[in-house]
Amino acid sequence: MSRLLVDDVTKTDARALLNVNKMATISDIVAPSNEYIYASGANELTVVEGCVIAVGGAGIFKTANTILTAANLDAGSAFAVGKDYYVYICDSRIDSADEKYVISLNSTYPTGWNATNSRKIGGFHYGRCRKVDSNLQPLNGSSVIFGTGWESAVSNGIVPRSVWTLGHRPKCSPEGMVYLGGGTWVDIYLNSDDGAKGLKSEYGCAPMTGTESMNWYNFVERLAKSGKRLPNYAEFCAYAFGSPAGLDNANTNAWSATSNTGRGVTGSVVNAVSSVGVVDAVGRVWEWLDELITRAEHATNADYHASVAWGWDKKSPLNTGEKSYDVGNIYQYYAYSLAALRAGGLWGDGANCGARAVNCSNYPWNVNTRVGARGACDSL
């Protein structure tokens, strides 16, 4: 530690000089609100006025109310569905020039700029947006709550609750997430493999399931690697609200038709989006939840738990999934007594799929090709 500033009216001590570089060191970002960027339209953001932002230790800017659109992109002329974008403030290092805002798909710095003359100040996801009122109630084309045709009142745009800033974001990486409320963020998409033993929330991907040898434990482990956790049933009901129920004979509102034979890819059904912007909460694959219960039936199994009585299983059922190593045993009263909740419904469950659909039958070590997951994370 060392003293940064001193009070020296003679200005002979360099520590008494207050220059741009020193101001940048102590000001960082000062904003009237943590949410200093917000979606002000389907294809526009607004940076609020009154923020003081330092860029690269050499420039400090005070923001005005500024609208950003696709015209601010560093490449291309339109936003693309399923993409995460980053918002940068850039400094030309010309004293007479104001700040420049650039939107980019690049997560480090925008094209034409570098790490010293640009600063990432936020981002957003461009995807499917359900028409809702200020209370997140789904509307139809005539703005009637749950009015006729409300299920298809979906359009492409900046997902409003995906907009994040340095002061309003999850503790984990914010890509592909929306703010649920109460300090919780959730993944927009069912999780797929990130290639680094973690998970990602990404459009157009096959969600990981038991097809990739995943069970409940494996999702817990991979989500932890990504800085996330499984959501609980209450959180599921909150983020699934506004998602239309499945149909037996069509995939119009969810990937749920009884004729389906597989999971498909995330985001393929336009109407399958909730009020907060979560995709495929209904149908596609079941979602593991972070809640365990004991099953009602007192089952026995000759290989594991032959009688209804407290005791260790004859051999551990826990050593399943993508990683095979000794993980201990289960002490229980009957076979398969422990179950993990799962929610939403399956690709062929038809009208049984819905925003409160829940399944209480699966034990957590079950490697099930019909069950996937999505992550949740606390706010920073």
C-alpha positions as a Markdown table, in Angstrom:
| # | Residue | x | y | z |
|---|---|---|---|---|
| 1 | Met | 0.0 | 0.0 | 0.0 |
| 2 | Ser | 1.1 | 3.6 | -0.6 |
| 3 | Arg | -0.4 | 7.0 | -0.3 |
| 4 | Leu | -2.0 | 8.1 | -3.6 |
| 5 | Leu | -3.0 | 11.7 | -2.8 |
| 6 | Val | -1.7 | 14.3 | -0.4 |
| 7 | Asp | -2.8 | 17.9 | 0.3 |
| 8 | Asp | 0.1 | 20.1 | -0.9 |
| 9 | Val | -0.9 | 23.7 | -2.0 |
| 10 | Thr | 2.6 | 24.3 | -3.4 |
| 11 | Lys | 2.1 | 21.3 | -5.8 |
| 12 | Thr | 5.8 | 20.3 | -5.3 |
| 13 | Asp | 4.7 | 16.8 | -4.2 |
| 14 | Ala | 3.7 | 14.8 | -7.3 |
| 15 | Arg | 1.1 | 13.1 | -5.1 |
| 16 | Ala | -0.8 | 16.3 | -4.9 |
| 17 | Leu | -1.4 | 16.4 | -8.7 |
| 18 | Leu | -4.9 | 15.2 | -9.8 |
| 19 | Asn | -4.6 | 14.2 | -13.4 |
| 20 | Val | -6.7 | 12.0 | -15.7 |
| 21 | Asn | -4.6 | 8.9 | -15.0 |
| 22 | Lys | -5.0 | 9.3 | -11.3 |
| 23 | Met | -8.8 | 10.0 | -11.6 |
| 24 | Ala | -9.1 | 6.9 | -13.7 |
| 25 | Thr | -7.5 | 4.9 | -10.9 |
| 26 | Ile | -9.9 | 6.1 | -8.2 |
| 27 | Ser | -13.2 | 6.6 | -10.2 |
| 28 | Asp | -13.6 | 3.4 | -12.2 |
| 29 | Ile | -17.3 | 3.5 | -12.9 |
| 30 | Val | -19.7 | 5.7 | -11.0 |
| 31 | Ala | -23.3 | 5.4 | -12.1 |
| 32 | Pro | -26.7 | 6.6 | -10.8 |
| 33 | Ser | -27.9 | 2.9 | -11.1 |
| 34 | Asn | -26.3 | -0.5 | -11.4 |
| 35 | Glu | -28.5 | -1.0 | -14.5 |
| 36 | Tyr | -26.9 | 1.9 | -16.5 |
| 37 | Ile | -27.7 | 0.1 | -19.7 |
| 38 | Tyr | -31.2 | -1.2 | -20.5 |
| 39 | Ala | -33.2 | -2.5 | -23.5 |
| 40 | Ser | -35.3 | 0.5 | -24.7 |
| 41 | Gly | -36.6 | -1.3 | -27.7 |
| 42 | Ala | -36.6 | -4.5 | -29.6 |
| 43 | Asn | -33.3 | -3.5 | -31.3 |
| 44 | Glu | -32.0 | -0.7 | -29.2 |
| 45 | Leu | -30.2 | -0.1 | -25.9 |
| 46 | Thr | -30.0 | 3.0 | -23.9 |
| 47 | Val | -27.0 | 4.1 | -21.9 |
| 48 | Val | -28.2 | 6.3 | -19.0 |
| 49 | Glu | -26.8 | 9.8 | -18.4 |
| 50 | Gly | -24.7 | 10.7 | -15.5 |
| 51 | Cys | -22.2 | 7.8 | -15.5 |
| 52 | Val | -18.5 | 8.5 | -15.1 |
| 53 | Ile | -16.4 | 5.8 | -16.8 |
| 54 | Ala | -12.7 | 5.5 | -17.0 |
| 55 | Val | -11.1 | 3.9 | -20.1 |
| 56 | Gly | -7.6 | 2.5 | -20.0 |
| 57 | Gly | -6.3 | 4.9 | -17.4 |
| 58 | Ala | -6.1 | 7.8 | -19.8 |
| 59 | Gly | -9.6 | 8.9 | -20.5 |
| 60 | Ile | -12.6 | 9.6 | -18.3 |
| 61 | Phe | -16.1 | 10.3 | -19.7 |
| 62 | Lys | -19.4 | 11.4 | -18.3 |
| 63 | Thr | -22.2 | 9.8 | -20.2 |
| 64 | Ala | -25.3 | 11.4 | -21.8 |
| 65 | Asn | -28.5 | 9.6 | -22.5 |
| 66 | Thr | -27.4 | 7.6 | -25.5 |
| 67 | Ile | -29.3 | 5.1 | -27.7 |
| 68 | Leu | -27.3 | 2.2 | -29.3 |
| 69 | Thr | -28.5 | 0.1 | -32.2 |
| 70 | Ala | -27.1 | -2.2 | -34.8 |
| 71 | Ala | -25.4 | 0.9 | -36.3 |
| 72 | Asn | -23.0 | 0.6 | -33.4 |
| 73 | Leu | -21.8 | -2.9 | -34.5 |
| 74 | Asp | -18.1 | -3.3 | -35.3 |
| 75 | Ala | -19.1 | -5.8 | -38.0 |
| 76 | Gly | -22.3 | -6.5 | -39.9 |
| 77 | Ser | -25.5 | -4.4 | -40.0 |
| 78 | Ala | -28.0 | -6.5 | -37.9 |
| 79 | Phe | -28.2 | -8.5 | -34.8 |
| 80 | Ala | -28.5 | -12.3 | -35.1 |
| 81 | Val | -30.8 | -14.6 | -33.1 |
| 82 | Gly | -29.0 | -16.7 | -30.5 |
| 83 | Lys | -25.9 | -14.5 | -30.2 |
| 84 | Asp | -24.3 | -12.8 | -27.2 |
| 85 | Tyr | -23.1 | -9.2 | -27.7 |
| 86 | Tyr | -20.8 | -7.0 | -25.7 |
| 87 | Val | -21.0 | -3.2 | -25.3 |
| 88 | Tyr | -17.8 | -1.2 | -25.2 |
| 89 | Ile | -16.9 | 2.4 | -24.5 |
| 90 | Cys | -13.9 | 3.5 | -26.6 |
| 91 | Asp | -11.5 | 6.4 | -26.4 |
| 92 | Ser | -9.8 | 7.8 | -29.5 |
| 93 | Arg | -7.3 | 9.5 | -27.2 |
| 94 | Ile | -8.2 | 12.8 | -28.9 |
| 95 | Asp | -9.0 | 15.4 | -26.2 |
| 96 | Ser | -11.6 | 17.1 | -28.3 |
| 97 | Ala | -13.5 | 13.9 | -29.1 |
| 98 | Asp | -16.2 | 12.3 | -27.0 |
| 99 | Glu | -16.5 | 8.6 | -26.2 |
| 100 | Lys | -17.5 | 6.1 | -28.8 |
| 101 | Tyr | -19.8 | 3.1 | -28.2 |
| 102 | Val | -19.2 | -0.1 | -30.0 |
| 103 | Ile | -21.2 | -3.3 | -29.9 |
| 104 | Ser | -19.3 | -6.5 | -30.8 |
| 105 | Leu | -19.5 | -10.3 | -30.8 |
| 106 | Asn | -15.8 | -10.2 | -29.5 |
| 107 | Ser | -15.5 | -10.7 | -25.8 |
| 108 | Thr | -12.1 | -9.1 | -25.5 |
| 109 | Tyr | -12.3 | -5.8 | -27.4 |
| 110 | Pro | -14.1 | -4.7 | -30.6 |
| 111 | Thr | -12.6 | -4.8 | -34.1 |
| 112 | Gly | -10.5 | -1.7 | -34.7 |
| 113 | Trp | -9.8 | -1.1 | -31.0 |
| 114 | Asn | -7.6 | -2.7 | -28.4 |
| 115 | Ala | -7.4 | -3.5 | -24.7 |
| 116 | Thr | -6.0 | -0.1 | -23.8 |
| 117 | Asn | -8.4 | 2.2 | -25.6 |
| 118 | Ser | -11.7 | 0.3 | -25.0 |
| 119 | Arg | -13.6 | -1.0 | -22.0 |
| 120 | Lys | -16.3 | -3.6 | -21.8 |
| 121 | Ile | -19.2 | -2.1 | -19.8 |
| 122 | Gly | -22.0 | -4.6 | -20.5 |
| 123 | Gly | -23.7 | -6.9 | -22.9 |
| 124 | Phe | -26.9 | -8.7 | -23.9 |
| 125 | His | -28.4 | -11.7 | -25.7 |
| 126 | Tyr | -30.3 | -11.3 | -28.9 |
| 127 | Gly | -33.1 | -13.9 | -29.1 |
| 128 | Arg | -36.8 | -14.7 | -28.7 |
| 129 | Cys | -38.9 | -12.3 | -26.7 |
| 130 | Arg | -42.4 | -12.9 | -25.5 |
| 131 | Lys | -44.9 | -10.0 | -25.5 |
| 132 | Val | -45.6 | -9.1 | -21.8 |
| 133 | Asp | -46.9 | -6.2 | -19.8 |
| 134 | Ser | -44.9 | -4.5 | -17.0 |
| 135 | Asn | -45.9 | -7.3 | -14.6 |
| 136 | Leu | -44.5 | -10.0 | -17.0 |
| 137 | Gln | -48.1 | -11.2 | -17.8 |
| 138 | Pro | -48.2 | -12.7 | -21.3 |
| 139 | Leu | -50.2 | -10.6 | -23.9 |
| 140 | Asn | -51.6 | -11.4 | -27.3 |
| 141 | Gly | -51.4 | -9.2 | -30.3 |
| 142 | Ser | -54.2 | -7.0 | -28.9 |
| 143 | Ser | -52.4 | -6.6 | -25.6 |
| 144 | Val | -54.9 | -8.8 | -23.7 |
| 145 | Ile | -53.4 | -10.8 | -20.9 |
| 146 | Phe | -53.6 | -14.5 | -21.9 |
| 147 | Gly | -55.9 | -13.4 | -24.8 |
| 148 | Thr | -56.5 | -15.6 | -27.8 |
| 149 | Gly | -53.3 | -16.3 | -29.6 |
| 150 | Trp | -51.0 | -15.2 | -26.8 |
| 151 | Glu | -48.8 | -18.2 | -27.3 |
| 152 | Ser | -47.5 | -16.9 | -30.7 |
| 153 | Ala | -46.9 | -13.3 | -29.6 |
| 154 | Val | -43.2 | -13.8 | -29.9 |
| 155 | Ser | -40.6 | -11.8 | -31.8 |
| 156 | Asn | -36.9 | -11.5 | -32.2 |
| 157 | Gly | -35.1 | -8.8 | -30.2 |
| 158 | Ile | -32.8 | -7.9 | -27.4 |
| 159 | Val | -33.9 | -10.1 | -24.6 |
| 160 | Pro | -34.7 | -7.3 | -22.0 |
| 161 | Arg | -33.7 | -9.3 | -18.9 |
| 162 | Ser | -30.5 | -10.5 | -20.5 |
| 163 | Val | -28.9 | -7.0 | -20.5 |
| 164 | Trp | -26.1 | -6.9 | -18.0 |
| 165 | Thr | -23.6 | -4.3 | -16.8 |
| 166 | Leu | -20.5 | -4.4 | -14.5 |
| 167 | Gly | -22.8 | -3.6 | -11.6 |
| 168 | His | -25.8 | -5.8 | -12.6 |
| 169 | Arg | -24.7 | -9.3 | -13.6 |
| 170 | Pro | -24.3 | -12.8 | -12.3 |
| 171 | Lys | -21.2 | -13.9 | -10.4 |
| 172 | Cys | -20.5 | -16.4 | -13.3 |
| 173 | Ser | -20.0 | -15.4 | -16.9 |
| 174 | Pro | -23.2 | -13.6 | -18.0 |
| 175 | Glu | -23.5 | -15.0 | -21.5 |
| 176 | Gly | -26.8 | -16.7 | -22.3 |
| 177 | Met | -28.5 | -15.8 | -19.1 |
| 178 | Val | -31.5 | -13.7 | -17.9 |
| 179 | Tyr | -32.2 | -12.0 | -14.6 |
| 180 | Leu | -35.1 | -13.8 | -12.9 |
| 181 | Gly | -35.3 | -11.4 | -9.9 |
| 182 | Gly | -34.5 | -11.6 | -6.3 |
| 183 | Gly | -30.8 | -11.7 | -7.0 |
| 184 | Thr | -31.0 | -14.8 | -9.3 |
| 185 | Trp | -29.9 | -15.3 | -12.9 |
| 186 | Val | -30.8 | -18.4 | -15.0 |
| 187 | Asp | -29.6 | -19.8 | -18.3 |
| 188 | Ile | -31.7 | -19.0 | -21.3 |
| 189 | Tyr | -31.0 | -22.4 | -22.9 |
| 190 | Leu | -30.9 | -26.0 | -21.7 |
| 191 | Asn | -27.2 | -26.7 | -21.1 |
| 192 | Ser | -24.8 | -28.2 | -23.6 |
| 193 | Asp | -21.2 | -29.2 | -23.4 |
| 194 | Asp | -18.7 | -26.3 | -23.3 |
| 195 | Gly | -15.8 | -28.5 | -24.2 |
| 196 | Ala | -14.0 | -27.8 | -21.0 |
| 197 | Lys | -15.8 | -30.1 | -18.5 |
| 198 | Gly | -18.3 | -27.4 | -17.8 |
| 199 | Leu | -21.7 | -26.4 | -19.4 |
| 200 | Lys | -22.9 | -23.6 | -21.6 |
| 201 | Ser | -26.2 | -21.9 | -22.4 |
| 202 | Glu | -26.3 | -21.8 | -26.2 |
| 203 | Tyr | -28.8 | -21.5 | -29.0 |
| 204 | Gly | -29.1 | -24.3 | -31.6 |
| 205 | Cys | -27.3 | -27.1 | -29.6 |
| 206 | Ala | -28.3 | -30.5 | -28.5 |
| 207 | Pro | -28.8 | -30.4 | -24.7 |
| 208 | Met | -26.7 | -32.7 | -22.7 |
| 209 | Thr | -28.5 | -35.7 | -21.2 |
| 210 | Gly | -27.8 | -39.3 | -20.2 |
| 211 | Thr | -27.0 | -39.7 | -23.9 |
| 212 | Glu | -23.7 | -38.2 | -22.9 |
| 213 | Ser | -23.6 | -40.3 | -19.7 |
| 214 | Met | -24.9 | -37.5 | -17.5 |
| 215 | Asn | -26.8 | -38.0 | -14.3 |
| 216 | Trp | -27.9 | -35.5 | -11.6 |
| 217 | Tyr | -24.5 | -35.6 | -9.8 |
| 218 | Asn | -22.6 | -34.9 | -13.1 |
| 219 | Phe | -24.7 | -31.8 | -13.8 |
| 220 | Val | -24.1 | -30.6 | -10.3 |
| 221 | Glu | -20.3 | -31.0 | -10.8 |
| 222 | Arg | -20.2 | -29.4 | -14.2 |
| 223 | Leu | -22.4 | -26.5 | -13.2 |
| 224 | Ala | -20.0 | -25.8 | -10.3 |
| 225 | Lys | -17.2 | -25.8 | -12.8 |
| 226 | Ser | -19.1 | -23.1 | -14.6 |
| 227 | Gly | -19.8 | -21.1 | -11.5 |
| 228 | Lys | -23.5 | -22.1 | -11.4 |
| 229 | Arg | -25.9 | -24.5 | -9.6 |
| 230 | Leu | -29.1 | -26.3 | -10.3 |
| 231 | Pro | -32.3 | -24.3 | -9.8 |
| 232 | Asn | -35.0 | -25.4 | -7.4 |
| 233 | Tyr | -38.7 | -26.0 | -8.2 |
| 234 | Ala | -39.8 | -22.6 | -7.1 |
| 235 | Glu | -37.3 | -21.0 | -9.4 |
| 236 | Phe | -38.3 | -23.3 | -12.3 |
| 237 | Cys | -41.9 | -22.2 | -11.9 |
| 238 | Ala | -40.9 | -18.6 | -11.9 |
| 239 | Tyr | -38.7 | -18.7 | -15.0 |
| 240 | Ala | -41.1 | -21.1 | -16.9 |
| 241 | Phe | -44.1 | -18.8 | -16.3 |
| 242 | Gly | -45.5 | -17.6 | -19.6 |
| 243 | Ser | -44.3 | -20.7 | -21.5 |
| 244 | Pro | -47.2 | -22.3 | -23.4 |
| 245 | Ala | -48.1 | -25.9 | -22.5 |
| 246 | Gly | -47.1 | -28.7 | -24.8 |
| 247 | Leu | -49.5 | -30.2 | -27.4 |
| 248 | Asp | -50.0 | -33.9 | -28.2 |
| 249 | Asn | -50.1 | -33.5 | -32.0 |
| 250 | Ala | -47.8 | -30.6 | -32.8 |
| 251 | Asn | -44.6 | -28.8 | -31.9 |
| 252 | Thr | -46.2 | -25.4 | -32.3 |
| 253 | Asn | -45.7 | -24.2 | -28.7 |
| 254 | Ala | -43.1 | -26.6 | -27.4 |
| 255 | Trp | -41.0 | -29.5 | -28.5 |
| 256 | Ser | -43.6 | -31.9 | -27.1 |
| 257 | Ala | -45.5 | -33.8 | -29.8 |
| 258 | Thr | -46.1 | -37.4 | -28.9 |
| 259 | Ser | -44.7 | -38.4 | -32.3 |
| 260 | Asn | -41.2 | -36.9 | -31.5 |
| 261 | Thr | -38.4 | -39.4 | -31.2 |
| 262 | Gly | -35.6 | -37.2 | -29.9 |
| 263 | Arg | -34.5 | -34.0 | -28.1 |
| 264 | Gly | -33.6 | -31.9 | -31.2 |
| 265 | Val | -31.7 | -28.6 | -30.6 |
| 266 | Thr | -32.4 | -25.7 | -28.3 |
| 267 | Gly | -34.5 | -22.8 | -29.6 |
| 268 | Ser | -36.0 | -24.6 | -32.6 |
| 269 | Val | -39.6 | -23.8 | -31.4 |
| 270 | Val | -40.3 | -20.1 | -31.7 |
| 271 | Asn | -43.1 | -20.0 | -29.3 |
| 272 | Ala | -41.3 | -22.0 | -26.6 |
| 273 | Val | -40.2 | -18.9 | -24.6 |
| 274 | Ser | -41.2 | -17.7 | -21.2 |
| 275 | Ser | -42.1 | -14.3 | -19.9 |
| 276 | Val | -38.5 | -13.6 | -18.7 |
| 277 | Gly | -37.0 | -15.0 | -21.9 |
| 278 | Val | -36.1 | -18.6 | -20.9 |
| 279 | Val | -36.3 | -21.0 | -23.9 |
| 280 | Asp | -37.5 | -24.6 | -23.8 |
| 281 | Ala | -38.6 | -24.6 | -20.1 |
| 282 | Val | -41.5 | -26.7 | -21.4 |
| 283 | Gly | -40.8 | -29.9 | -23.4 |
| 284 | Arg | -37.5 | -30.9 | -25.2 |
| 285 | Val | -36.0 | -32.7 | -22.1 |
| 286 | Trp | -36.8 | -32.8 | -18.4 |
| 287 | Glu | -34.7 | -30.5 | -16.2 |
| 288 | Trp | -33.0 | -31.8 | -13.1 |
| 289 | Leu | -33.7 | -29.6 | -10.1 |
| 290 | Asp | -31.8 | -29.0 | -6.9 |
| 291 | Glu | -34.3 | -30.8 | -4.6 |
| 292 | Leu | -34.2 | -34.3 | -3.3 |
| 293 | Ile | -37.2 | -36.3 | -1.9 |
| 294 | Thr | -37.8 | -39.8 | -0.7 |
| 295 | Arg | -40.0 | -42.0 | -2.9 |
| 296 | Ala | -43.3 | -43.2 | -1.6 |
| 297 | Glu | -43.2 | -46.8 | -2.7 |
| 298 | His | -41.1 | -49.2 | -0.6 |
| 299 | Ala | -39.3 | -51.1 | -3.4 |
| 300 | Thr | -36.8 | -53.8 | -3.1 |
| 301 | Asn | -34.1 | -55.0 | -5.4 |
| 302 | Ala | -32.2 | -58.3 | -5.1 |
| 303 | Asp | -28.9 | -56.8 | -6.3 |
| 304 | Tyr | -29.0 | -53.6 | -4.2 |
| 305 | His | -31.5 | -53.6 | -1.3 |
| 306 | Ala | -33.2 | -56.9 | -0.9 |
| 307 | Ser | -35.5 | -56.1 | 2.1 |
| 308 | Val | -37.3 | -53.1 | 3.6 |
| 309 | Ala | -35.0 | -52.3 | 6.4 |
| 310 | Trp | -32.4 | -49.7 | 7.2 |
| 311 | Gly | -28.9 | -50.6 | 5.9 |
| 312 | Trp | -26.3 | -50.1 | 3.3 |
| 313 | Asp | -27.0 | -51.2 | -0.2 |
| 314 | Lys | -25.4 | -54.6 | -1.1 |
| 315 | Lys | -23.4 | -52.7 | -3.7 |
| 316 | Ser | -23.3 | -49.0 | -4.3 |
| 317 | Pro | -25.7 | -47.6 | -7.0 |
| 318 | Leu | -23.9 | -44.2 | -6.9 |
| 319 | Asn | -21.0 | -45.0 | -9.2 |
| 320 | Thr | -22.7 | -44.1 | -12.5 |
| 321 | Gly | -22.4 | -41.3 | -15.0 |
| 322 | Glu | -19.6 | -39.8 | -17.0 |
| 323 | Lys | -17.0 | -40.3 | -14.3 |
| 324 | Ser | -16.4 | -43.8 | -12.9 |
| 325 | Tyr | -14.7 | -43.9 | -9.5 |
| 326 | Asp | -15.5 | -44.9 | -6.0 |
| 327 | Val | -17.9 | -42.4 | -4.4 |
| 328 | Gly | -19.3 | -44.4 | -1.5 |
| 329 | Asn | -22.6 | -46.1 | -0.8 |
| 330 | Ile | -26.1 | -45.1 | 0.3 |
| 331 | Tyr | -27.7 | -46.1 | 3.6 |
| 332 | Gln | -31.4 | -46.3 | 3.1 |
| 333 | Tyr | -34.6 | -48.0 | 4.2 |
| 334 | Tyr | -35.6 | -49.5 | 0.8 |
| 335 | Ala | -34.2 | -49.6 | -2.7 |
| 336 | Tyr | -34.1 | -46.4 | -4.8 |
| 337 | Ser | -35.6 | -44.4 | -1.9 |
| 338 | Leu | -33.9 | -41.1 | -2.9 |
| 339 | Ala | -35.3 | -39.1 | -5.8 |
| 340 | Ala | -34.4 | -35.8 | -7.4 |
| 341 | Leu | -37.1 | -33.6 | -8.8 |
| 342 | Arg | -37.2 | -32.8 | -12.5 |
| 343 | Ala | -39.4 | -30.4 | -14.3 |
| 344 | Gly | -40.9 | -29.2 | -17.6 |
| 345 | Gly | -41.6 | -32.3 | -19.6 |
| 346 | Leu | -40.1 | -34.5 | -22.3 |
| 347 | Trp | -40.1 | -34.3 | -26.1 |
| 348 | Gly | -42.9 | -36.8 | -26.4 |
| 349 | Asp | -45.0 | -36.0 | -23.3 |
| 350 | Gly | -47.5 | -33.8 | -25.3 |
| 351 | Ala | -50.0 | -31.9 | -23.2 |
| 352 | Asn | -48.5 | -33.1 | -20.0 |
| 353 | Cys | -45.6 | -30.7 | -20.6 |
| 354 | Gly | -46.0 | -27.3 | -18.9 |
| 355 | Ala | -44.7 | -24.5 | -16.7 |
| 356 | Arg | -45.4 | -26.4 | -13.5 |
| 357 | Ala | -44.9 | -30.0 | -14.8 |
| 358 | Val | -42.9 | -32.0 | -12.3 |
| 359 | Asn | -41.6 | -35.6 | -12.0 |
| 360 | Cys | -40.9 | -37.2 | -8.7 |
| 361 | Ser | -39.7 | -40.6 | -9.7 |
| 362 | Asn | -36.0 | -40.5 | -10.7 |
| 363 | Tyr | -33.2 | -41.3 | -8.4 |
| 364 | Pro | -30.2 | -38.9 | -8.9 |
| 365 | Trp | -27.7 | -41.6 | -10.0 |
| 366 | Asn | -30.0 | -42.5 | -12.9 |
| 367 | Val | -28.3 | -41.9 | -16.3 |
| 368 | Asn | -31.4 | -40.9 | -18.3 |
| 369 | Thr | -31.3 | -39.8 | -21.9 |
| 370 | Arg | -34.5 | -37.8 | -21.3 |
| 371 | Val | -33.1 | -35.5 | -18.6 |
| 372 | Gly | -30.9 | -32.4 | -18.9 |
| 373 | Ala | -30.4 | -29.3 | -16.9 |
| 374 | Arg | -29.9 | -25.5 | -17.0 |
| 375 | Gly | -27.9 | -23.4 | -14.6 |
| 376 | Ala | -28.7 | -20.7 | -12.1 |
| 377 | Cys | -26.4 | -18.2 | -10.4 |
| 378 | Asp | -26.6 | -15.4 | -7.8 |
| 379 | Ser | -26.0 | -11.8 | -8.7 |
| 380 | Leu | -22.6 | -10.4 | -8.2 |
